Amino acid sequence: MLKKYFLYLIRWQLSTPILAIVLLWLSDMSTLWATVVANLIGGLIFFWVDKFIFKKAYAQTPLWEISDNTKCEDCGAVGRGYRIVEWLDYNRSNDKTPEYRCEKCKDKKMEEVSGKLKKKK
């Protein structure tokens, strides 16, 4: 997070000279309109920089949730249950009805999710 904050501070400082140049270029306009145009131009440029700085990092390995005394969604076995919560762009952290799987079935589900993620790329 500190790295992102540092990059953001640098980006903030870079916006100052760019916006100052635009304001000088538009000096024949009223101050209000020149400021509006300069901010629009800054937004067009720095939206992409901010998007890069604050891009979401995806988990390279699956994040599992483990729960005891659950029923497997696939085979119906009762016992320790597993579910993938996050993996790459797969995210079920806010799932209202989580589906748990037993030790055997969790591997099948992992392969299924893995296949879908590879197809998206």
C-alpha positions as CSV (number, residue, x, y, z in Angstrom):
1,M,0.0,0.0,0.0
2,L,2.9,2.3,0.7
3,K,4.2,1.8,-2.8
4,K,0.8,2.8,-4.3
5,Y,0.7,5.8,-2.1
6,F,4.2,6.9,-3.2
7,L,3.2,6.4,-6.9
8,Y,0.1,8.4,-6.3
9,L,2.0,11.3,-4.7
10,I,4.4,11.3,-7.7
11,R,1.4,11.3,-10.1
12,W,-0.1,14.2,-8.2
13,Q,3.0,16.2,-8.6
14,L,3.2,15.5,-12.3
15,S,-0.3,16.8,-12.8
16,T,0.7,20.3,-11.6
17,P,3.0,21.3,-14.5
18,I,0.7,19.7,-17.1
19,L,-2.3,21.6,-15.8
20,A,-0.3,24.8,-15.4
21,I,0.7,24.6,-19.1
22,V,-2.9,24.1,-20.2
23,L,-3.9,27.1,-18.0
24,L,-1.2,29.2,-19.7
25,W,-2.3,28.0,-23.1
26,L,-5.9,28.9,-22.3
27,S,-5.1,32.3,-20.6
28,D,-7.3,34.2,-23.0
29,M,-10.3,32.4,-21.6
30,S,-12.0,33.3,-18.4
31,T,-10.4,31.8,-15.3
32,L,-13.4,29.6,-14.5
33,W,-13.6,28.1,-18.0
34,A,-9.8,27.7,-18.4
35,T,-9.8,25.8,-15.0
36,V,-12.7,23.6,-16.1
37,V,-11.0,22.7,-19.4
38,A,-7.7,22.1,-17.7
39,N,-9.3,19.7,-15.2
40,L,-11.1,17.9,-18.0
41,I,-7.8,17.4,-19.9
42,G,-6.1,16.3,-16.6
43,G,-8.9,13.8,-16.1
44,L,-8.5,12.4,-19.6
45,I,-4.7,11.9,-18.9
46,F,-4.6,10.9,-15.3
47,F,-7.6,8.5,-15.3
48,W,-5.4,6.0,-17.0
49,V,-2.4,6.6,-14.7
50,D,-4.7,6.2,-11.6
51,K,-6.2,3.1,-13.1
52,F,-2.7,1.6,-13.5
53,I,-1.7,2.6,-9.9
54,F,-4.8,1.2,-8.3
55,K,-5.3,-1.9,-10.4
56,K,-6.5,-4.9,-8.5
57,A,-4.0,-7.5,-7.8
58,Y,-5.3,-11.0,-8.4
59,A,-4.5,-14.0,-6.2
60,Q,-2.2,-16.3,-8.1
61,T,-3.1,-19.3,-5.9
62,P,-6.7,-20.0,-4.7
63,L,-7.9,-18.6,-1.4
64,W,-9.9,-21.3,0.3
65,E,-12.5,-21.2,2.9
66,I,-12.7,-24.3,5.1
67,S,-15.7,-25.2,7.2
68,D,-16.5,-28.2,9.4
69,N,-19.8,-30.2,9.3
70,T,-20.9,-29.1,5.9
71,K,-22.6,-31.1,3.1
72,C,-20.7,-31.5,-0.2
73,E,-22.7,-29.9,-3.0
74,D,-21.6,-32.6,-5.5
75,C,-21.6,-35.9,-3.6
76,G,-23.6,-35.1,-0.5
77,A,-20.9,-36.3,2.0
78,V,-21.0,-34.5,5.4
79,G,-17.7,-33.4,7.0
80,R,-15.0,-30.8,6.3
81,G,-16.0,-28.6,3.4
82,Y,-13.9,-26.5,1.1
83,R,-14.7,-23.7,-1.3
84,I,-12.6,-21.4,-3.4
85,V,-13.3,-17.8,-2.4
86,E,-10.8,-15.9,-4.7
87,W,-8.6,-16.9,-7.5
88,L,-7.4,-14.7,-10.3
89,D,-10.6,-12.8,-11.4
90,Y,-12.9,-15.4,-9.7
91,N,-14.3,-13.8,-6.6
92,R,-17.0,-15.3,-4.4
93,S,-16.2,-13.5,-1.2
94,N,-19.7,-12.0,-1.0
95,D,-21.6,-15.2,-2.0
96,K,-24.8,-15.4,0.0
97,T,-25.1,-19.1,-0.5
98,P,-21.6,-20.6,-0.5
99,E,-21.1,-24.1,-1.9
100,Y,-18.7,-26.3,0.0
101,R,-17.2,-29.5,-1.4
102,C,-15.5,-32.5,0.3
103,E,-11.8,-33.3,-0.1
104,K,-12.4,-35.4,-3.3
105,C,-14.8,-33.0,-5.0
106,K,-12.9,-29.8,-4.3
107,D,-10.2,-30.9,-6.7
108,K,-12.7,-31.3,-9.5
109,K,-14.2,-27.9,-8.8
110,M,-10.7,-26.4,-8.8
111,E,-10.0,-27.8,-12.3
112,E,-13.4,-26.5,-13.5
113,V,-12.7,-23.0,-12.2
114,S,-9.2,-23.1,-13.6
115,G,-10.5,-24.1,-17.0
116,K,-13.0,-21.2,-17.1
117,L,-10.3,-18.7,-16.0
118,K,-7.9,-19.9,-18.7
119,K,-10.6,-19.5,-21.4
120,K,-11.2,-15.9,-20.4
121,K,-7.6,-14.9,-21.1
